[in-house]
């Protein structure tokens, strides 16, 4: 018994005694590593949206404008998108354990300083640092999970990682709404600290450095050109997407300049990464397996996930009167369904289900969700009306993420897994930024279009409009006893109803177009290769 205890103790607490011929982990070590990295990815993605419902409190406490507060959200996103594709390279340079653990520490310390910030500039700066640490957690978590599970269990690994990716953005508004309604706004950052401390300890105790990194790889030339082009290109693009709508897009000089910089920066980055010998992001991985199609589908996943998370809260809070907490709680059952479905889908994949055939079903379910939403939206829609569509959304996302990750990383091994994981994570984030920016602009534009169309029909020459105004005026007259005031109130009510109807029609259009977009993507999946998962012996060979 004592010998068994010593053996188990050694296996768990001394990574250096483990078999270094493979990246695979087993038993309690794998369980603890899984919990650690899933918790970190969940924490990072919760922080992507947790601030969204606290903007009013931040404006009041920090004396900031809405435009300034928007930089608190933008700074985090920009840092995320910049660091995610560099994660594989930084893991090689610094060592996977050191890089992941260091990122946890940076994220935790930045969270602490965000909570202590007493002015808007300080908060923006530390949110950027928090995003730098968080972006590394997002990409490296997926790589670690993929490498510690054997090929036949990668569906399970993808499901566990997907819980953080899918549930995190949905839990963010719920948790944020509860915190700001019951405690000080700084608590939305302080809640990260105990989890971060535990995660850092577990990281340095259990996670091993990968053994396929050779001295030549670790000491290779630094791709400074690629780093600069990546930061400039992606940073400028994210700036355009985050600020374009509020700045009237190309009517503002710095948005035009940022767009030009983004185009040339990203094109230069893509060309350079293909021709340099030591790329910061190995784009050559796109030629292998289904990495290219997986990257495109990851963009679409991000587009659908973040745009739907963006549209729904705005509509129900602004036009149906939901509170931030009520909005988050209404989304919670769907998030829990996603979390439940992902392990189920993981088991299906491990038993032989093909990602190529599960994905069309998932995209179809998500399209059905958007089309159902477009049919139930009215000015009188209640919270109960959204329950089943949001449950359906949860099912769709549960079936979407796991097969997509399995499809994208299938057939890859060694450093290619890290490169593909970082690239798909970055593209997923960019897809979310594109989704929010495009939906925001579309809603603004179509509201004006529908309003103009309704006004042309609601004229003084229209008999139904005349009768409606006469009835409103009579009703107001009975309350205020002044014909002039009653007439003005009747016209104001008519104006409000026209604007509300235009808004409802716009949100109906938005959900319908999202559904059509997801249905149009399905044929692309058929071009994916039926690549078999990486064999255990191939994975081990790649590590030498």
SEPA-113273 format. One record per atom (N, C-alpha, C): residue in one letter; x, y, z. Coordinates in steps of 0.2 Angstrom, whole numbers, plus 2048, in hexadecimal, padded with zeros to 3 digits. Example, Ala and Ser with C-alpha at 12.3 -4.5 7.8 and 13.67 -1.06 7.14 Angstrom:
# residues 2
a8427E4827
a83E7EA827
a8427F0827
s8407F5823
s8447FB824
s840800827
# end
This chain:
# residues 544
x8047FA800
x800800800
x804806800
x80A806804
x80E80C804
x81280D7FE
x8138077FA
x8178087F4
x81280B7EF
x80C8097EF
x80780C7EA
x8068137EC
x8068157F2
x80581C7F4
x80B8207F1
x81181E7F2
x8178217F0
x8178227E8
x81581C7E5
x81581D7DE
x8108227DB
x80A8227DE
x8058277DC
x80782E7DE
x80A82F7E4
x80C8357E6
x8128387E1
x8168337DF
x81C8357DA
x8198377D4
x8148337D1
x8118357CB
x80E83B7CB
x80A83D7D0
x8068437D0
x80B8497D1
x80F8497D6
x81384F7D8
x81A8507D5
x81C84B7D2
x82384C7CF
x82384B7C7
x8218517C3
x8218507BC
x82784D7B9
x82D84F7BC
x83384D7B9
x8348457B9
x8318427BD
x83283B7BD
x82D8377B8
x82983B7B5
x8248387B0
x8288367AA
x8258327A6
x82883079F
x82883579B
x82E837798
x82E83D794
x82E83C78D
x82C83678B
x82C834784
x825836781
x821838785
x81A83A782
x817840786
x813844783
x80F849786
x809847789
x807841789
x80183E78C
x80283E793
x7FC83F797
x7FB83F79E
x7F683A7A0
x7F68377A6
x7F18327A8
x7EF8337AF
x7EA8307B1
x7E88307B8
x7E68377BB
x7E88387C2
x7E783E7C5
x7EB8447C2
x7F08437BF
x7F48487BC
x7F084B7B7
x7ED8477B2
x7EA84A7AD
x7E384D7AF
x7E084B7B4
x7DA84E7B7
x7DB8557BA
x7E18557BE
x7E385C7C0
x7E58617BB
x7E985E7B6
x7EA8637B1
x7E48657AD
x7E08617AC
x7DA8627A8
x7D68687AC
x7D58677B2
x7D186B7B6
x7D48727B6
x7DB8727B7
x7DF8797B7
x7DE87C7B0
x7DF8797AB
x7DF87D7A4
x7D887F7A2
x7D387B7A4
x7CC87C7A2
x7C98827A7
x7CB8827AD
x7CA8887B1
x7CD88E7AF
x7D388E7AC
x7D68947AA
x7D38967A3
x7D189279F
x7CE894799
x7C789779A
x7C489479F
x7BD8967A1
x7BE89D7A4
x7C389E7A8
x7C48A57AB
x7C58AA7A6
x7C98A87A1
x7CB8AD79C
x7C58B0798
x7C18AB796
x7BB8AD792
x7B68B0796
x7B58AE79C
x7B08B27A0
x7B28B97A1
x7B98BB7A1
x7BB8C27A1
x7BA8C579B
x7B98C2795
x7B88C578F
x7B28C978F
x7AD8C6793
x7A68C9793
x7A48CC799
x7A78CA79F
x7A58CC7A5
x7A48D47A6
x7A88D87A3
x7A98DF7A4
x7A38E27A0
x7A08DF79B
x79B8E2797
x7958E479B
x7938E17A0
x78D8E37A4
x78F8E87A9
x7958EA7AA
x7978EE7B0
x7998F57AD
x7988F77A7
x79A8FD7A4
x7979037A7
x7919037A9
x78E9087AD
x79190A7B4
x7929047B7
x7969057BE
x79D9087BD
x7A09057B8
x7A79087B7
x7A790F7B5
x7A39117B1
x7A29187AF
x7A191D7B5
x79C91B7B9
x79B91E7BF
x7A191F7C4
x7A49197C5
x7A99197CA
x7B091C7C8
x7B191B7C1
x7B891E7BF
x7B79257BB
x7B19277BB
x7B092E7B7
x7B292D7B0
x7B09287AD
x7B29277A6
x7AC9277A1
x7AD92979B
x7A8929796
x7A7922793
x7A1921790
x7A091A78D
x7A5918788
x7A891D784
x7AD91C77F
x7B4919783
x7B591D788
x7BB91A78C
x7BA91478F
x7B4912792
x7B390C795
x7B390678F
x7B1908789
x7B2903784
x7B9900783
x7BE904784
x7C5902784
x7C78FD789
x7C38FD78E
x7C48F8793
x7C38F1790
x7BE8F078C
x7BC8EA789
x7C18E9783
x7C28EE77F
x7C68EE779
x7CD8EC77A
x7D08EF780
x7D78ED782
x7D88E6783
x7D38E3786
x7D48DC788
x7D38D8782
x7CF8D977D
x7CE8D6777
x7D48D6772
x7D78DC772
x7DD8DD76E
x7E38D9770
x7E48D9777
x7E98D6779
x7E88CE778
x7E28CC779
x7E08C5778
x7E28C2771
x7E08C676C
x7E18C4765
x7E88C5763
x7EC8C9766
x7F38CA764
x7F78C4767
x7F68C276D
x7FA8BD771
x7F88B676F
x7F28B476D
x7F08AE76C
x7F48AA767
x7F58AD761
x7F98A975C
x8008A875D
x8038AC762
x80A8AC764
x80B8A7769
x8058A476C
x80689F772
x80A899770
x80989676B
x80D890769
x815892769
x817897766
x81E899766
x82089B76C
x81C89F770
x81F8A1777
x81F89B77C
x81B89677B
x81C88F77F
x82288C77D
x82488C777
x82B889775
x83188D778
x830893777
x83689877A
x837897781
x831898785
x83189878C
x830892790
x82E88D78C
x82C88678F
x824887791
x82188178F
x819882790
x817883797
x81A88079C
x8188817A3
x81A8887A5
x81F88A7A3
x8218917A6
x81D8967A2
x81B89579C
x81789A798
x81089A79B
x80D89479C
x80689479E
x8068967A5
x80A8947AA
x80A8967B0
x80B89E7B1
x8108A17AD
x8118A87AD
x80B8AC7AB
x8088A97A6
x8028AC7A3
x7FC8AC7A9
x7FC8A77AC
x7F78A77B2
x7F88AC7B7
x7FF8AD7B9
x8018B27BD
x8008B97BB
x8018BA7B4
x8008C17B1
x7F98C27B1
x7F58BE7B0
x7ED8BF7B0
x7EB8C07B7
x7ED8BD7BC
x7EB8BE7C2
x7ED8C47C5
x7F48C67C4
x7F68CD7C7
x7F28D27C3
x7F18D27BC
x7EE8D77B9
x7E78D87BB
x7E38D27BD
x7DD8D27C0
x7DD8D67C6
x7E28D57CA
x7E28D87D1
x7E38E07D0
x7E78E27CB
x7E88E97CA
x7E28EC7C6
x7DE8E87C2
x7D88EB7BF
x7D38ED7C5
x7D38E97CA
x7CE8EA7D0
x7D08F07D4
x7D78F17D4
x7D98F77D8
x7DA8FD7D4
x7D88FD7CD
x7D99037C9
x7D49097CB
x7D790F7CC
x7D39147CE
x7D291A7C8
x7D49187C2
x7D391C7BD
x7D29187B6
x7CF91B7B1
x7CE9177AB
x7D49157A7
x7D99197A7
x7DF9177A4
x7E39117A7
x7E39117AE
x7E690C7B1
x7E29057B0
x7DC9067B0
x7D89007AF
x7D98FD7A8
x7D99017A3
x7DA8FF79C
x7E18FC79B
x7E68FF79E
x7ED8FC79E
x7ED8F57A1
x7EA8F47A7
x7EA8ED7AA
x7E68E87A7
x7E08EB7A3
x7DC8E679F
x7E08E3799
x7E48E8796
x7E88E5791
x7ED8E0793
x7F08E1799
x7F58DC79C
x7F18D579E
x7EB8D67A0
x7E78D17A2
x7E58CD79B
x7E48D0796
x7E28CD78F
x7E98C978D
x7EF8CC78E
x7F58C978C
x7F58C278F
x7F48C2796
x7F58BC79A
x7EF8B7798
x7E98BA797
x7E38B6795
x7E38B278F
x7E68B678A
x7E68B3783
x7EB8AD783
x7F08AD787
x7F58A7787
x7F18A178A
x7ED8A378F
x7E989D793
x7E589A78E
x7E189E789
x7DC89B785
x7E0896780
x7E589877D
x7E8894777
x7EC88E77A
x7F0890780
x7F488A783
x7F0885786
x7EA887789
x7E688278C
x7E487D787
x7E287F781
x7E087A77C
x7E587577A
x7EB878779
x7F1874777
x7F386F77D
x7F3871783
x7F486C788
x7EF867789
x7E9868788
x7E4863788
x7E485E783
x7E686177D
x7E685C777
x7EC858778
x7F285A77B
x7F885677B
x7F8851781
x7F4852786
x7F484E78C
x7EF84878B
x7EB849786
x7E6843785
x7E883F77F
x7E783977F
x7E9834779
x7E4836773
x7E683576D
x7E2837767
x7DA834768
x7D982E76A
x7D282C76B
x7CE830770
x7D1834774
x7CD837779
x7CE83F778
x7D0841772
x7D0848770
x7CA84C770
x7C584876E
x7BE84B76E
x7BC84D775
x7BE84977A
x7BD84A781
x7C0851783
x7C7851781
x7CB857783
x7C885D780
x7C685D779
x7C3862776
x7BC86577A
x7B886077C
x7B2861780
x7B4865786
x7B986378A
x7BB866790
x7BD86D78F
x7C186E78A
x7C3875788
x7BD879786
x7B9876782
x7B387A77F
x7AE87C785
x7AE87978A
x7AA87B790
x7AC883792
x7B3884792
x7B588B793
x7B388F78E
x7B588D787
x7B4892781
x7AC894780
x7A888F781
x7A1890780
x79D893786
x79E89078C
x79B892792
x79E899794
x7A489A794
x7A78A0797
x7A48A7794
x7A38A878E
x7A08AE78C
x7998AF78E
x7968AA78F
x78F8AA791
x78E8AB799
x7938A879C
x7938A97A4
x7958B07A6
x7998B37A1
x79C8BA7A3
x7978BF7A5
x7928C07A1
x78C8C57A3
x7888C37A9
x7878BC7AA
x7848BA7B0
x7878BC7B6
x78E8BA7B6
x7928BB7BC
x7938C27BD
x7948C67B7
x7968CD7B8
x78F8D17BA
x78A8CF7B8
x7838D27BA
x7828D17C1
x7838CB7C4
x7828C97CB
x7878CD7CF
x78D8CE7CD
x7928D17D1
x7918D87D2
x7908DC7CC
x78F8E37CD
x7888E57D0
x7838E17D0
x77D8E27D4
x77E8E17DB
x7838DD7DD
x7838DB7E4
x78A8DE7E8
x78F8DF7E4
x7958E17E7
x7988E77E3
x79E8E97E5
x7A28EE7E1
x7A48EB7DA
x7A58F07D5
x7A78ED7CE
x7AE8EA7CE
x7B28EC7D3
x7B98E97D3
x7B98E17D4
x7B38DF7D7
x7B38D77D8
x7B38D37D2
x7B18D67CC
x7B18D37C6
x7B88D17C4
x7BD8D47C7
x7C48D37C6
x7C78CF7CB
x7C58D07D2
x7C88CD7D7
x7C68C57D8
x7C08C37D5
x7BE8BC7D5
x7C38B87D1
x7C78BB7CD
x7CC8B77C9
x7D28B57CE
x7D38B87D3
x7DA8B87D7
x7DA8B17DA
x7D58AE7DE
x7D78A87E1
x7D78A27DC
x7D38A27D7
x7D489D7D1
x7DB89E7CE
x7DD8A47CD
x7E48A57CA
x7E98A27CE
x7E98A37D4
x7EE8A17D9
x7EF8997D9
x7E98967D9
x7E888F7D9
x7EB88C7D3
x7E988F7CD
x7EB88D7C7
x7F288D7C6
x7F58937C8
x7FD8937C7
x80088E7CB
x7FE88C7D1
x8018877D5
x8018807D2
x7FB87F7CF
x7FA8787CC
x7FE8787C5
x7FE87E7C2
x80287E7BC
x80987C7BD
x80C87F7C1
x81487E7C3
x8158777C6
x8108747C9
x81086E7CC
x80F8687C8
x80A8697C3
x8088637BF
x80A8637B8
x80A8697B5
x80B8697AD
x8128697AB
x8138647A7
x81A8637A4
x81B86779E
x82286879D
x82486B796
x823866791
x82286878B
x821863786
x828861784
x82985B781
x830858780
x832858779
x82D85B774
x82F85B76D
x83286176B
x833866770
x83786C76F
x83F86A770
x84286B76A
x84986A76A
x84D87076B
x85387076D
x85787676F
x85787B769
x857878763
x85787C75D
x85188075C
x84B87D75E
x84588175E
x845886763
x847885769
x84788976F
x84C88F76D
x85188E76A
x856893769
x856896762
x85189575E
x850897758
x84F89F758
x8518A2752
x8508A9751
x8498AC752
x8498B1756
x8438B4758
x8408B8751
x83A8B7750
x8368BA74A
x8348C074C
x8388C574D
x8368CC74F
x8318CF749
x8338CE743
x82F8D173D
x8288CE73E
x8278C873F
x8208C5740
x81D8C7746
x8208C874B
x81D8CB751
x81A8D2750
x81F8D674D
x81C8DD74C
x8178DD747
x8178DA742
x8118DA73D
x80B8D7740
x80C8D2744
x8068CF748
x8028D474C
x8078D7751
x8048DC755
x8018E2752
x8048E574D
x8028EA749
x7FB8E8745
x7FB8E3742
x7F68E173D
x7F08DF741
x7F08DA746
x7EB8D874A
x7E88DE74F
x7ED8E1752
x7EB8E7756
x7E78EC753
x7E98EE74D
x7E58F3749
x7DE8F0747
x7DE8EA745
x7D88E7743
x7D38E7748
x7D58E574E
x7D18E4754
x7CF8EB756
x7D38F0755
x7D18F7757
x7CB8F9752
x7CC8F874C
x7C78FA747
x7C08F6749
x7C08F074B
x7BA8EC74C
x7B78EE753
x7BB8F0758
x7B98F275E
x7B68F975E
x7B98FE75A
x7B790575A
x7B4907754
x7B490374F
x7B1906748
x7AA908749
x7A690474C
x79E90674C
x79D90D750
x7A090D756
x79F91375A
x7A391A757
x7A7919752
x7AB91E74F
x7A891F747
x7A291C746
x7A091D73F
x7A491B73A
x7A891573B
x7AC912737
x7B1916733
x7B091772C
x7B591A728
x7B4922728
x7B092472C
x7AF92B72C
x7B492E731
x7B792A735
x7BC92C73A
x7C392A737
x7C892F738
x7CF92E735
x7D3929738
x7D392873E
x7D7923741
x7D491C73F
x7CE91B73E
x7CB91473C
x7CD913735
x7CE918731
x7D091772A
x7D791572A
x7DB91872E
x7E391772F
x7E4910731
x7E090E737
x7E090873A
x7DE902735
x7DA903731
x7D88FE72C
x7DD8FD727
x7E0902724
x7E6901720
x7EC8FE723
x7ED900729
x7F38FC72D
x7F18F572E
x7EB8F3730
x7E98EC731
x7EA8E872B
x7E88EB725
x7E88E771F
x7EF8E671D
x7F38EB71D
x7FA8EA71B
x7FE8E6720
x7FD8E7727
x8008E372C
x7FE8DC72B
x7F88DA72A
x7F68D372A
x7F88CF724
x7F88D371E
x7FB8D0718
x8028CF718
x8068D471B
x80D8D371C
x80E8CD721
x80A8CD726
x80B8C772B
x80B8C0728
x8058C0724
x8048B9721
x8098B771C
x80C8BC718
x8118BB713
x8178B9716
x8198BD71B
x81F8BC71F
x8208B5723
x81A8B3726
x81A8AD72A
x81B8A7725
x8198A771F
x81A8A271A
x8218A1718
x8248A7718
x82B8A7714
x8318A6719
x82F8A8720
x8358A8725
x8368A1727
x83C8A072A
x83E89972C
x83C898733
x83B89D737
x83989D73E
x8338A1740
x82D89F73D
x8278A373E
x8258A4745
x8228A9747
x81F8AA74E
x8188A674E
x8158A6748
x80F8A2747
x81089E741
x810897742
x81189373C
x80B892738
x80A896733
x80489672F
x80589072A
x80A88D72A
x80B887725
x806881728
x80488172E
x80087C731
x7F987C72D
x7F888272A
x7F1882726
x7F187D720
x7F787B71E
x7F7876719
x7F686F71B
x7F686E722
x7F5867724
x7EE865727
x7EC85F726
x7E685D729
x7E0862727
x7DC86372B
x7D686872A
x7D786E72E
x7DE87072F
x7DF876733
x7DC87D72F
x7DC87D728
x7DA883725
x7D2883725
x7CF87E724
x7C787E725
x7C587F72C
x7C987C731
x7C887D738
x7C888473A
x7CD888737
x7CE88F738
x7C8893736
x7C6891730
x7C089572D
x7BA894731
x7B988E733
x7B388C737
x7B488F73E
x7BA890741
x7BB893747
x7B989A747
x7BA89D742
x7B88A4741
x7B18A5741
x7AD8A073E
x7A68A073E
x7A389E744
x7A689A748
x7A489874F
x7A589F753
x7AA8A2753
x7AB8A8757
x7A68AD755
x7A58AE74E
x7A08B374C
x7998B174F
x7978AB74F
x7908A9751
x7908AA759
x7958A775C
x7958A7764
x7948AE766
x7998B2764
x79A8B9767
x7948BE765
x7928BD75F
x78D8C275C
x7868C075F
x7858BA760
x77E8B8764
x77E8BA76B
x7848B976E
x7858BC775
x7858C3776
x7868C7770
x7868CE770
x77F8D176F
x77C8CD76A
x7758D0768
x7708CF76D
x76F8C9770
x76A8C7774
x76A8CC77A
x76F8CD77E
x76F8D1784
x76D8D8782
x76F8DB77D
x76E8E277B
x7668E277A
x7638DE776
x75C8DE775
x7588DD77B
x7598D877F
x7558D7785
x7568DD78A
x75C8E078B
x75D8E5790
x75A8EB78E
x75B8ED787
x7598F4785
x7528F4783
x74F8EF781
x7488EF77E
x7438EB782
x7458E6786
x7418E278A
x7418E4792
x7468E8793
x7478EA79A
x74A8E479F
x74E8DF79C
x7528DB7A0
x7578DE7A4
x7598DC7AA
x75F8DE7AE
x7658DA7AB
x76B8DC7AD
x7718D97AB
x7718D27AE
x76F8D17B5
x76E8CA7B8
x7698C67B5
x7638C97B3
x75E8C57B0
x7608C37A9
x7638C77A5
x7668C579F
x76B8BF79F
x76F8C07A4
x7748BA7A5
x7718B47A7
x76C8B47AB
x7698AE7AE
x7658AB7A8
x7628AF7A4
x75E8AC79E
x7628A8799
x7698AA799
x76E8A7795
x7718A1798
x7708A079F
x77489B7A2
x7728947A1
x76B8927A0
x76988B79E
x76C889798
x76D88D793
x77088B78C
x77788A78D
x77A88E791
x78288D793
x783886796
x77E88579B
x77F87E79E
x77E87879A
x779879795
x778874790
x77E87378C
x78187878A
x788878786
x78D87478A
x78E876790
x793872794
x79186B795
x78B869795
x788862796
x78985E78F
x78886278A
x78885E783
x78F85D781
x794861783
x79B860780
x79E85A782
x79E858788
x7A185178A
x79D84B787
x79684C786
x792847782
x79584777B
x79684C778
x79984C771
x7A084A771
x7A484B776
x7AA848776
x7AA841776
x7A683E77A
x7A583777A
x7A3834773
x79E837770
x79C835769
x7A2835765
x7A783A765
x7AC83A761
x7B1835762
x7B2833769
x7B782E76B
x7B4827769
x7AE827768
x7AB820765
x7AA82075E
x7AD82575A
x7AD824753
x7A982974F
x7A582D752
x7A183274E
x7A683774B
x7A5839745
x7A983D740
x7A7844741
x7AC848743
x7AB850744
x7A885373D
x7AA850738
x7A7853731
x7A0852731
x79D84D734
x79684C733
x79284F739
x79585073F
x792854745
x79285B744
x79685E740
x79786573F
x79186873B
x78F865736
x789868732
x782868737
x78286373B
x77C862740
x77D868745
x78386A747
x78486F74C
x782876749
x785877743
x78387D740
x77C87E73E
x77987973C
x77187973B
x76D87A741
x76F878747
x76C87974D
x76D88074F
x77388374E
x77488A750
x77088F74B
x76F88D745
x76B891740
x764890742
x76288B744
x75B88A747
x75A88F74D
x75E88F751
x75E894757
x75D89B755
x76189D750
x7608A474E
x7598A574A
x7578A0746
x7518A1743
x74B8A1748
x74B89D74D
x74689D752
x7468A4756
x74C8A7757
x74C8AD75B
x7498B2756
x74A8B2750
x7478B774B
x73F8B774B
x73D8B174D
x7358B074D
x7328B2754
x7368B2759
x7338B4760
x7348BB762
x7388BF75F
x7398C5761
x7338CA760
x7318CD765
x72C8D2765
x72D8D776B
x7298DC76B
x72A8E1771
x7278DE777
x7238D8777
x7208D577C
x7238CE77E
x7298CC77B
x72C8C677C
x72E8C6783
x72D8C0787
x72F8BF78E
x7358BB78E
x7378BA794
x73D8B6796
x73C8AF794
x7368AC795
x7358A5794
x7358A478D
x7348A9788
x7348A7781
x73B8A677F
x7408A8782
x7478A7780
x74A8A1782
x74689D787
x74989778A
x74B892785
x747890781
x74888A77D
x74D88C777
x74C892774
x75189476F
x758894772
x759896778
x76089777B
x76289077D
x75E88B77F
x760884780
x762881779
x75F883774
x76188076D
x76788376B
x76988976D
x76F88C76C
x77588876F
x773887776
x77888377A
x77987C777
x774879774
x775872771
x77A87376B
x778878767
x77C879761
x78387B762
x78587F767
x78C880769
x78F87A76C
x78B87676F
x78E870772
x79186B76D
x78D86B767
x78F867762
x79386A75D
x79487075E
x799874759
x7A087475B
x7A1876761
x7A8877763
x7AD871763
x7AA86B766
x7AE865767
x7B0862760
x7AB86175B
x7AD85E755
x7B2863751
x7B1869752
x7B586E74E
x7BC86E750
x7BD86E757
x7C486D759
x7C7867757
x7C3861758
x7C685B756
x7C885B74E
x7C385E74A
x7C585E743
x7CB862741
x7CC868745
x7D186D744
x7D886A745
x7D886674B
x7DF86374E
x7E085C74C
x7DB859749
x7DC852746
x7E1851741
x7E684C742
x7EB84B73E
x7F184F73F
x7F1853745
x7F7858746
x7FB85574C
x80185674D
x805854753
x80A859755
x80D85875B
x81385D75D
x81186475D
x81586875A
x81486F75A
x80F872756
x80D86D751
x80886F74C
x801870750
x80086C755
x7FA86D759
x7FA87475C
x7FF87675F
x7FF87C763
x7FE88275D
x801881758
x801886752
x7F9887750
x7F688174F
x7EF88174C
x7EB883752
x7EC881758
x7E788375E
x7E888B75F
x7EE88E75E
x7EE89575F
x7EB89975A
x7EC896753
x7E989A74E
x7E289974E
x7DF89474F
x7D789374F
x7D5897755
x7D889875B
x7D689C760
x7D68A375E
x7DB8A575B
x7DB8AC759
x7D68AE754
x7D58A974F
x7D08AB74A
x7C98AA74D
x7C88A6752
x7C18A6755
x7C08AD759
x7C58AF75C
x7C48B675F
x7C38BB75A
x7C68BB755
x7C58C074F
x7BE8BF74C
x7BC8B974C
x7B58B8749
x7B08BB74E
x7B18BB755
x7AD8BE759
x7AD8C5759
x7B38C8758
x7B38D0757
x7B08D2750
x7B18CE74B
x7AD8D0745
x7A68CF746
x7A48CA749
x79C8C974A
x7998CF74E
x79C8D1753
x79A8D6757
x79A8DD753
x79F8DE750
x7A08E474C
x79B8E4746
x79A8DF743
x7958DF73D
x78E8DF73F
x78D8DB745
x7868DB747
x7848E274A
x7898E674D
x7878EC750
x7868F174A
x78A8F1745
x7898F6740
x7828F473C
x7818EE73B
x77B8EB738
x7758EE73B
x7758ED742
x76F8EF746
x76E8F7745
x7738FA746
x773902745
x77090473E
x773901739
x771902732
x769900731
x7688FA733
x7618F8731
x75C8FB735
x75D8FD73B
x75890173F
x75690773C
x75B90B739
x759911735
x75590F72F
x75790972B
x754907725
x74C906727
x74B90272C
x74490072E
x740906730
x74490A734
x740910736
x73E914731
x74291572C
x741919726
x73B916722
x73B910722
x73690C71E
x72F90D722
x72F90C728
x72990D72C
x72691472C
x72B91972C
x72892072C
x725922726
x72791F720
x72492071A
x71D91D719
x71B91871E
x71591571E
x710919723
x71391B728
x70F91E72E
x70F92672D
x70B928727
x70B92F726
x704931728
x703938728
x6FD93B72A
x6F793A725
x6F993771F
x6F493571A
x6F292E71A
x6F592B71F
x6F3924720
x6ED923725
x6E8920723
x6E2920727
x6E391C72E
x6E791772E
x6E8913734
x6EC917739
x6F191B736
x6F591F73A
x6F192573D
x6ED928739
x6E892D73C
x6E492B742
x6E1925741
x6DD922746
x6E192074C
x6E791E74B
x6EC91C751
x6ED922755
x6EF928751
x6F192E755
x6EB931758
x6E5930755
x6DF933758
x6DE93075F
x6DE92975F
x6DD925765
x6E292776A
x6E9927768
x6EE92976D
x6ED930770
x6EB93576C
x6EA93C76E
x6E493C773
x6DE938772
x6D9938776
x6DB93577D
x6DF93077D
x6E192C783
x6E5931787
x6EA935784
x6EE939787
x6EA93F78A
x6E5941786
x6E1947788
x6DE94678F
x6DB93F78F
x6D893D795
x6DD93E79B
x6E393D79A
x6E893D7A0
x6EB9447A1
x6EC94879C
x6EF94E79E
x6EB95479D
x6E5954799
x6E0959799
x6E295F794
x6E895E790
x6EA96378C
x6EB961785
x6E7963780
x6E8960779
x6EE961776
x6F2966777
x6F9967774
x6FE962777
x6FD96277E
x70295D781
x70095677F
x6FA95477F
x6F794E77D
x6F994C776
x6F9951771
x6FB94F76A
x70294E76A
x70695276D
x70E95176D
x70F94A770
x70C948775
x70D941778
x70B93C774
x70693D770
x70493876B
x709937766
x70C93D763
x71193C75E
x717939761
x71993A767
x71F93776A
x71E93076B
x71892E76D
x71792776D
x717923766
x714926761
x71592475B
x71C923758
x72092875A
x727928758
x72B92275C
x729921762
x72D91C766
x72B915763
x724914762
x72290E75F
x72590C758
x726911754
x72991074E
x73190E74F
x734911753
x73B910755
x73C909757
x73790775C
x73790075F
x7368FB75A
x7318FC755
x72F8F7750
x7358F674B
x7398FC74A
x73E8FC745
x7448F8749
x7458F874F
x74A8F5753
x7488ED753
x7428EC754
x7408E5754
x7418E174D
x73F8E5748
x7408E2741
x7488E1740
x74C8E6743
x7538E5741
x7568DF745
x7548DE74B
x7578D874F
x7548D174B
x74E8D1749
x74B8CC745
x7508CA73F
x7528D073B
x7568CF735
x75D8CC737
x75F8CF73D
x7668CD73F
x7668C5741
x7628C3744
x7618BC746
x7608B773F
x75C8BA73B
x75B8B6735
x7618B6731
x7658BB730
x76B8BB72C
x7708B772F
x7718B7736
x7758B2739
x7748AB737
x76D8A9738
x76B8A2736
x76D8A072F
x76C8A572A
x76D8A3723
x7758A3722
x7798A7726
x7808A6725
x7828A0728
x78089D72D
x782897730
x78089172B
x77A891728
x77888C723
x77C88C71D
x77F89271B
x783892715
x78A88F716
x78C88F71D
x79388D71E
x79388571E
x78D88271E
x78D87A71F
x791877719
x790879713
x79387670D
x79B87670E
x79E87B711
x7A587B712
x7A8875716
x7A487371B
x7A686D71F
x7A786771B
x7A3866715
x7A4860711
x7AB86070E
x7AF86570E
x7B586570B
x7BB863710
x7B9862716
x7BE85F71B
x7C0858719
x7C685771B
x7C985071A
x7C784C720
x7C684571E
x7C5840724
x7CB83E727
x7CF84372A
x7D584172D
x7D483D733
x7D8838734
x7D883473A
x7DB838740
x7D9837746
x7DD83A74B
x7E483874B
x7E983C74E
x7F083A74F
x7F1834753
x7F482F750
x7F6829754
x7FB82A75A
x7FA82675F
x7FE827764
x806827763
x80782275E
x80E82175D
x811827759
x80D82A755
x80F830751
x810836755
x80B83675A
x80C83C75F
x81383B763
x814835765
x81A834769
x820835764
x82083375E
x82683475A
x82783B758
x82283F758
x822846757
x82684A75D
x826847763
x82884A769
x830849769
x833845765
x83A843766
x83E848762
# end
